[in-house]
Amino acid sequence: MMTRRQFHGTMGGGLAAVLLPRLEARAAGEPYRIGSIFSYTGPAAFLGDRMKRSVELFVEETNKKGGVQGHPIELFLYDAASESSKAVLAAKRLIEQDKVDVIVGDGNRSDIGLAIIPTVQRAQVPLMSVSGATALVEPVKDRTWVFKSTVNDVEVVARLLDFFKKKGLKDVAMLNDTGAFGVSARDVLRAQAPGAGINVVAWEEFQPADNDLTTQLTRIRSTSAQAIICWTVTPAGVVFLKNARQLGLKQMLVHGFGFVADRYMQLAGEASEGLLLTSLKFPVAEELPDSDPIKPTILDYKARYRAKYREDTDVYGGQAWDGISMVTYAMARTGNAKDKIRVGLEATAPGSEVSTPPNEVQPLNVPLTKWACHTALSVPRANTSSAEPNADASGGVAPRLHGGQPGGHDGSGVRRAPGRAAGRRRRASSARGGECARGGGSGASPRALTRGTQRSISRRSAIDDR
C-alpha cells in the first residue's frame, strides 16, 4: 500500500505526465528559489553527478520557456561530498542564507537524507528526497515537510520476494552495508521474508567503504543460500561482484535498486554477468512496448540529457528530474510560499485531481532485468526522434515522477496521475521506472538494444512480471 508521502510517476518508469498550468511567455516575476544538495564527489558521486546535471538542465530549459508562471528559477546547488555533516551545513545555509523556498535533493544517500530531515522539519521548508529508505518519509507524522521522488524499499523487497517464490527459491542470504539504505532494506527483509515463505539463512554486513567482502561471502558459501542479495549504493557493490566471482559462487546474485548504474557494471566487468538488479523501467525504456505511457517520457528525457551533455544519463538522474518536476508543478499551481508548496505537493498525491484519465492509471510494476556482459556490444541509446512529447514542466506536461510501487513513481513507466494511484502521499515517480533487473540477457523491463556507442558492458533487459 502507498504511504501519504509518495507520488506516482512515470519517468524511469517514471516521469509524471501531469498538465501544468499555462505559463507566461517570458519570466517577469520574482525568482522562485530552489536549493539542491547532491553528492557529486565522494563514494556517492556515481549517482549524484547525473542528478545534479539533470536538475541544472531542467532549470535551464524551464527558464528559457518563461520560468514557472512567469517566475524564473534561481538554483542554489551544494555538494554534500557523500558526508552527512556537510549536507546538514548545506541545508542550513540554503534555509538561513539563501532563503530558498524548497529543497530538491538530499545528498542522494539515505543516511544523508535522514540527517537533513530535522533541519527542514524545524524550519518548515519542503524537502524532496531522491533517496530510497522508507524511513525518509515514514512515520508521516514526523515527516510533514518531506517528500520522495522514488520507490520505497518496502515495495522493492516485496517484489523481489515474489520473484524468488515464483522461481522456487526458498533460502537466501542478505549482505547489506551499514548505512541507512542498507539497514533499512535489511529490516524490511526481516519483516517480510517469513510471510513470503522465504528463509534468510545468513545475515551479513559491511562498511560502505570496504574493499574486501571475502570473509562475509565465505560464510555465506557454507550455507544453503540459493541467492545472495547485496544492498548498497557504494562502490563496495562492485567488490561484492568481483569477490563472488573469485570465490566461484554459483548462487543467484542480486543487487538493490541503488546499484543500477552502467558505470558500476563497467567497473565490475565480467563479474556483472547474470546479475539481477532491482530497478524501475528506465534502464530498459527502449524495450518497452509503444503502448506503455511512460516510454516516450523516458526517451524524451534521455534525449534532452544527451543533447546537452553528450553522454547518457541513468535512472538516478531521472529521479532528480522527477523530483524538481513535481516541485515546479506544485509551485505553478500554488506559488512559492513554503506552506503552499507543501499543500501543492500533497495535492499531487493519490486521491487528488490530475489530468490523467482514470482509465490510464495502471498498477505499478517492479520488473526484473537481467544484465549481460558482452564485449563490443552497443549500449542502448536514447531515441532522439521522440520530439518534445509534452514532458516539459515549464510548458505543458510535467515529466513523470519516479515511482516504484504502490504510490510512487511508477518505475515501470506507468503513467500514473500523481494523485490517483493509491496510496502514498509522498512518493514521487520519475523517469526512472520501477523494476527488478537481472543482469545478463533477457531480463528486465522493456528496453531494447539499439545502435549506440561501442562499450564493453551492454545491457539486455526484458520485463519479467510473471
Residue pairs with C-beta under 8 A, 6 or more apart in sequence:
1 406
1 407
1 422
1 423
1 424
2 8
2 350
2 405
2 406
2 407
2 408
2 421
2 422
2 423
2 424
2 425
2 427
3 134
3 137
3 138
3 140
3 152
3 407
3 423
3 424
3 425
3 426
3 427
4 140
4 346
4 349
4 423
4 424
4 425
4 426
5 137
5 138
5 140
5 143
5 146
5 147
5 148
5 349
5 424
5 425
5 426
5 427
6 137
6 148
6 151
6 152
6 349
6 403
6 406
6 407
6 408
6 423
6 424
6 425
6 426
6 427
6 428
7 16
7 147
7 148
7 149
7 326
7 345
7 348
7 349
7 401
7 403
7 407
7 408
7 409
7 418
7 424
7 425
7 426
7 427
7 428
7 429
8 16
8 350
8 361
8 364
8 401
8 403
8 407
8 408
8 409
8 410
8 414
8 416
8 417
8 418
8 419
8 420
8 421
8 427
8 428
8 429
9 15
9 16
9 149
9 322
9 326
9 399
9 400
9 401
9 402
9 403
9 408
9 409
9 410
9 416
9 418
9 428
9 429
9 430
10 16
10 17
10 293
10 294
10 297
10 298
10 399
10 400
10 401
10 403
10 409
10 410
10 413
10 414
10 415
10 416
10 429
10 430
10 431
10 433
11 282
11 294
11 297
11 298
11 301
11 318
11 321
11 322
11 391
11 399
11 400
11 401
11 402
11 409
11 429
11 430
11 431
11 432
11 433
12 279
12 280
12 281
12 282
12 283
12 285
12 298
12 315
12 318
12 319
12 322
12 402
12 409
12 411
12 413
12 430
12 431
12 432
12 433
12 434
13 280
13 281
13 282
13 294
13 298
13 365
13 402
13 403
13 404
13 409
13 410
13 411
13 412
13 413
13 414
13 429
13 432
13 433
13 434
13 435
13 445
14 280
14 281
14 282
14 294
14 297
14 298
14 318
14 322
14 400
14 401
14 402
14 403
14 409
14 410
14 411
14 412
14 413
14 414
14 429
14 430
14 431
14 432
14 433
14 434
15 294
15 297
15 298
15 301
15 318
15 321
15 322
15 325
15 391
15 398
15 399
15 400
15 401
15 402
15 409
15 429
15 430
15 431
16 322
16 325
16 326
16 329
16 348
16 398
16 399
16 400
16 401
16 409
16 416
16 418
16 428
16 429
16 430
17 293
17 297
17 355
17 356
17 390
17 391
17 397
17 398
17 399
17 400
17 415
18 329
18 348
18 354
18 355
18 356
18 397
18 398
18 400
18 417
18 418
19 355
19 396
19 397
19 398
20 328
20 329
20 332
20 333
20 393
20 394
20 395
20 396
20 397
20 398
21 69
21 332
21 333
23 65
23 66
23 67
23 68
23 69
23 70
23 332
23 394
23 395
24 66
24 67
24 69
24 70
25 66
26 66
26 70
27 63
27 66
27 67
27 70
27 71
27 72
28 70
29 67
29 69
29 70
29 71
29 72
30 71
31 67
31 71
31 72
31 73
31 74
32 67
32 68
32 71
32 72
32 73
32 74
32 101
32 328
32 331
32 336
33 74
33 76
33 98
33 99
33 100
33 101
33 336
34 59
34 73
34 74
34 75
34 76
34 100
34 101
34 102
34 103
34 104
34 324
34 327
35 75
35 76
35 77
35 78
35 91
35 94
35 95
35 98
35 100
35 102
35 103
35 104
36 52
36 55
36 75
36 76
36 77
36 78
36 103
36 104
36 105
36 320
36 324
37 77
37 78
37 79
37 80
37 87
37 90
37 91
37 94
37 103
37 105
37 106
37 107
37 112
37 116
38 48
38 49
38 51
38 52
38 55
38 77
38 79
38 80
38 105
38 107
38 108
38 130
38 320
39 45
39 47
39 48
39 79
39 80
39 81
39 82
39 83
39 87
39 107
39 108
39 109
39 112
40 48
40 49
40 51
40 52
40 79
41 79
41 81
41 82
42 80
42 81
42 82
42 83
43 82
43 208
43 209
43 234
43 235
44 80
44 82
44 107
44 108
44 109
44 112
44 233
44 234
45 82
46 235
46 261
46 263
46 264
47 108
47 233
47 258
47 261
47 316
48 80
48 82
48 107
48 108
48 316
50 305
50 313
50 314
50 316
50 317
50 320
51 105
51 108
51 130
51 316
51 317
51 319
51 320
52 77
52 105
52 320
53 305
53 308
53 309
53 313
53 317
54 301
54 305
54 313
54 317
54 318
54 320
54 321
54 324
55 75
55 77
55 104
55 105
55 320
55 321
55 323
55 324
56 75
56 77
57 304
57 305
57 308
57 309
57 321
58 321
58 324
58 325
58 328
58 393
59 73
59 75
59 324
60 308
61 304
61 392
61 394
62 68
62 73
62 328
62 392
62 393
62 394
63 72
63 73
63 394
64 394
65 392
65 394
65 395
66 394
67 73
67 394
68 328
68 331
68 332
68 393
68 394
69 331
69 332
69 335
71 331
71 336
73 328
76 94
76 98
76 100
78 90
78 93
78 94
79 86
79 90
80 86
80 87
80 90
80 107
80 108
80 112
82 107
82 109
82 112
83 112
84 107
84 111
84 112
84 115
84 116
85 115
87 106
87 107
87 112
87 115
87 116
88 115
88 116
88 119
91 103
91 116
91 119
91 120
92 119
94 100
94 103
94 125
95 103
95 119
95 120
95 123
95 125
100 125
101 125
101 126
101 331
101 336
101 337
101 338
101 341
102 125
102 126
102 127
102 128
102 327
102 331
102 336
102 338
102 341
103 116
103 120
103 125
103 126
103 127
103 128
104 128
104 130
104 320
104 323
104 324
104 327
105 128
105 129
105 130
105 320
105 323
106 112
106 113
106 116
106 127
106 129
106 130
106 131
106 136
107 113
107 116
107 131
108 130
108 131
108 233
108 316
109 131
109 179
109 180
109 181
109 233
110 131
110 132
110 133
110 135
110 136
110 179
110 180
110 181
110 184
111 179
111 180
111 181
112 131
113 129
113 131
113 133
113 136
113 180
114 133
114 135
114 136
114 180
116 127
117 127
117 136
117 143
117 146
120 126
120 127
120 145
120 146
121 142
121 143
121 144
121 145
121 146
124 145
124 338
124 339
125 145
125 338
126 145
126 146
126 147
126 327
126 338
126 341
126 342
126 345
127 145
127 146
127 147
128 147
128 148
128 149
128 323
128 324
128 326
128 327
128 345
128 428
129 136
129 137
129 146
129 147
129 148
129 149
129 150
129 323
130 148
130 149
130 150
130 316
130 319
130 320
130 323
131 148
131 150
131 181
132 150
132 151
132 152
132 153
132 181
132 184
132 233
132 256
132 257
132 258
133 152
133 153
133 180
133 181
133 184
133 185
134 152
134 153
134 154
134 184
134 188
135 180
135 184
136 143
136 146
136 148
137 143
137 146
137 147
137 148
137 152
137 424
137 426
137 427
140 425
140 426
143 426
144 342
145 342
146 426
147 326
147 345
147 426
147 427
147 428
148 408
148 426
148 427
148 428
149 319
149 320
149 322
149 323
149 326
149 401
149 402
149 408
149 409
149 427
149 428
149 429
149 430
150 319
150 322
150 402
150 403
150 404
150 408
150 409
150 427
150 428
150 430
150 432
151 257
151 280
151 366
151 402
151 403
151 404
151 405
151 408
151 409
151 411
151 427
151 434
152 404
152 405
152 408
152 424
152 427
153 181
153 184
153 185
153 188
153 256
153 257
154 188
154 192
154 405
155 364
155 366
155 404
155 405
155 406
155 408
155 434
156 185
156 256
156 257
156 278
156 366
156 404
156 405
156 434
156 436
157 185
157 188
157 189
157 192
158 192
158 196
158 405
159 278
159 366
159 405
159 436
160 229
160 254
160 278
160 366
160 436
161 189
161 192
161 193
161 196
161 198
162 196
163 368
163 436
163 464
164 170
164 172
164 196
164 198
164 227
165 196
165 197
165 198
166 466
169 198
169 226
169 227
169 252
170 197
170 198
170 199
170 226
171 198
171 199
171 200
171 201
171 223
171 224
171 225
171 226
172 193
172 198
172 199
172 200
172 201
172 225
172 226
172 227
172 228
172 229
173 200
173 201
173 202
173 203
173 204
173 220
173 223
173 225
173 227
173 228
173 229
173 251
174 186
174 189
174 200
174 202
174 203
174 204
174 229
174 231
175 202
175 204
175 205
175 206
175 213
175 216
175 217
175 220
175 228
175 229
175 230
175 231
175 240
176 182
176 183
176 185
176 186
176 204
176 205
176 206
176 229
176 230
176 231
176 232
177 205
177 206
177 207
177 208
177 210
177 231
177 232
177 234
177 236
178 205
178 206
178 207
178 208
179 208
179 232
179 233
179 234
181 231
181 232
181 233
181 256
181 258
182 205
182 208
182 231
182 232
182 256
185 231
185 256
186 203
186 205
186 231
189 200
189 229
190 200
193 199
193 200
201 223
201 224
201 225
202 219
202 220
202 223
202 225
204 216
204 217
204 219
204 220
205 216
206 213
206 216
206 232
206 236
207 236
208 232
208 234
208 236
209 234
209 236
210 236
210 239
211 236
211 239
212 239
212 243
213 236
213 239
213 240
213 243
214 243
214 246
214 247
217 228
217 240
217 243
217 244
217 247
217 249
218 247
220 228
220 249
220 251
221 247
221 249
225 251
226 251
226 252
227 251
227 252
227 253
227 254
228 244
228 249
228 251
228 252
228 253
228 254
229 254
229 255
229 256
230 237
230 240
230 253
230 254
230 255
230 256
230 259
231 255
231 256
231 258
232 240
232 256
232 258
232 259
233 258
233 259
235 264
235 267
237 255
237 259
237 264
238 264
238 267
238 268
238 271
240 253
240 255
241 253
241 268
241 271
241 272
241 275
242 268
242 269
242 271
244 253
244 271
245 270
245 271
252 274
252 276
253 274
253 275
253 276
254 275
254 276
254 277
254 278
255 275
255 276
255 277
255 278
256 278
257 277
257 278
257 279
257 280
257 404
259 277
260 277
260 278
260 279
260 282
260 283
260 314
260 315
260 316
260 437
261 314
261 316
262 312
262 314
262 379
262 455
262 457
262 459
264 272
265 272
265 275
265 371
265 373
265 439
265 457
265 459
266 455
266 456
266 457
268 275
269 373
269 456
269 457
270 373
272 371
272 373
272 439
272 457
273 371
273 372
273 373
273 439
273 440
274 370
274 371
274 438
274 439
274 440
274 441
275 370
275 371
275 438
275 439
275 440
276 368
276 369
276 370
276 371
276 436
276 437
276 438
276 439
276 443
277 283
277 368
277 369
277 371
277 436
277 437
277 438
277 439
277 444
278 366
278 368
278 435
278 436
278 437
279 315
279 366
279 369
279 411
279 432
279 433
279 434
279 435
279 436
279 437
279 444
279 445
280 315
280 366
280 402
280 403
280 404
280 409
280 410
280 411
280 412
280 413
280 430
280 432
280 433
280 434
280 435
280 445
281 288
281 292
281 294
281 298
281 365
281 367
281 410
281 411
281 412
281 413
281 432
281 433
281 434
281 435
281 444
281 445
281 446
281 447
281 463
282 298
282 314
282 315
282 318
282 411
282 431
282 432
282 433
282 447
283 314
283 315
283 369
283 433
283 435
283 437
283 444
283 445
283 447
283 459
283 461
284 367
284 369
284 380
284 433
284 435
284 437
284 444
284 445
284 446
284 447
284 448
284 459
284 461
284 462
284 463
285 294
285 295
285 298
285 299
285 302
285 380
285 382
285 413
285 433
285 446
285 447
286 299
286 380
286 381
286 382
286 383
286 446
286 447
286 448
286 449
286 450
287 445
287 446
287 447
287 448
287 449
287 461
287 462
287 463
288 294
288 295
288 298
288 413
288 445
288 446
288 447
288 463
289 295
289 446
292 412
292 413
292 414
292 446
293 360
293 362
293 413
293 414
293 415
294 400
294 410
294 412
294 413
294 414
294 415
294 433
295 413
295 446
296 386
296 389
296 391
297 389
297 391
297 399
297 400
297 413
297 415
297 431
298 318
298 413
298 431
298 433
299 382
299 383
299 386
300 386
300 388
300 389
300 391
301 313
301 318
301 321
301 391
301 399
301 431
302 312
302 313
302 382
302 383
302 431
303 382
303 383
303 384
303 386
305 311
305 312
305 313
305 317
305 382
306 312
306 313
306 381
306 382
306 384
307 384
312 379
312 381
312 382
315 402
315 411
315 431
315 432
315 433
316 432
317 431
318 402
318 430
318 431
318 432
318 433
319 402
319 409
319 430
319 431
319 432
320 430
321 399
321 430
321 431
322 399
322 400
322 401
322 402
322 409
322 428
322 429
322 430
322 431
322 432
323 401
323 402
323 428
323 430
324 393
325 393
325 398
325 399
325 400
325 401
325 430
326 345
326 348
326 398
326 401
326 418
326 428
327 341
327 345
328 393
328 394
328 398
329 344
329 348
329 393
329 398
329 418
330 341
330 344
330 345
330 347
330 348
331 341
331 344
332 393
333 344
333 347
334 340
334 341
334 343
334 344
335 341
345 426
346 352
346 425
347 419
348 354
348 401
348 418
348 419
348 428
349 407
349 418
349 419
349 423
349 424
349 425
349 426
350 407
350 418
350 419
350 420
350 421
350 422
350 423
350 424
350 425
351 419
351 420
352 418
352 419
352 420
353 419
354 417
354 418
354 419
354 420
355 397
355 417
356 415
356 416
356 417
356 420
358 420
360 415
360 417
361 414
361 415
361 416
361 417
361 420
361 421
362 410
362 414
362 415
362 416
363 414
364 403
364 404
364 405
364 406
364 407
364 408
364 410
364 411
364 412
364 414
364 416
364 421
364 434
365 410
365 411
365 412
365 414
365 434
365 435
365 445
365 463
365 465
366 404
366 405
366 411
366 412
366 434
366 435
366 436
367 412
367 434
367 435
367 436
367 437
367 444
367 445
367 463
367 464
367 465
368 435
368 436
368 437
368 438
368 443
368 444
368 463
368 464
369 435
369 436
369 437
369 438
369 439
369 443
369 444
369 445
369 459
369 461
369 462
369 464
370 437
370 438
370 439
370 440
370 441
370 442
370 443
370 444
370 460
370 461
370 462
370 464
371 437
371 438
371 439
371 440
371 443
371 459
371 460
371 461
372 439
372 440
372 441
372 458
372 459
372 460
373 439
373 440
373 456
373 457
373 458
374 457
374 458
375 456
376 454
376 456
377 449
377 454
377 455
377 458
378 449
378 450
378 451
378 452
378 453
378 454
378 455
378 458
379 449
379 452
379 453
379 455
379 457
379 458
379 459
380 447
380 448
380 449
380 450
380 452
380 459
381 450
381 451
381 452
381 453
383 450
389 397
390 396
390 397
391 397
391 398
391 399
391 400
392 398
392 399
393 399
399 430
399 431
400 409
400 410
400 415
400 416
400 429
400 430
400 431
401 408
401 409
401 418
401 428
401 429
401 430
402 408
402 409
402 411
402 428
402 429
402 430
402 431
402 432
402 433
403 409
403 410
403 411
403 412
403 414
403 416
403 427
403 428
403 429
403 430
403 432
403 433
403 434
404 410
404 411
404 427
404 429
404 432
404 434
405 411
405 434
406 421
406 422
406 423
406 424
407 421
407 422
407 423
407 424
407 425
407 427
408 424
408 427
408 428
408 429
408 434
409 416
409 427
409 428
409 429
409 430
409 431
409 432
409 433
409 434
410 416
410 421
410 429
410 433
410 434
411 429
411 432
411 433
411 434
411 435
411 445
412 433
412 434
412 435
412 445
412 463
413 433
413 445
413 446
414 421
416 429
418 428
418 429
433 445
435 444
435 445
435 463
436 444
436 464
437 443
437 444
437 445
437 461
438 444
438 464
439 459
440 460
441 460
442 460
442 461
442 462
443 460
443 461
443 462
443 464
444 461
444 462
444 463
444 464
445 461
445 462
445 463
446 461
446 462
446 463
447 459
447 461
449 458
449 459
449 460
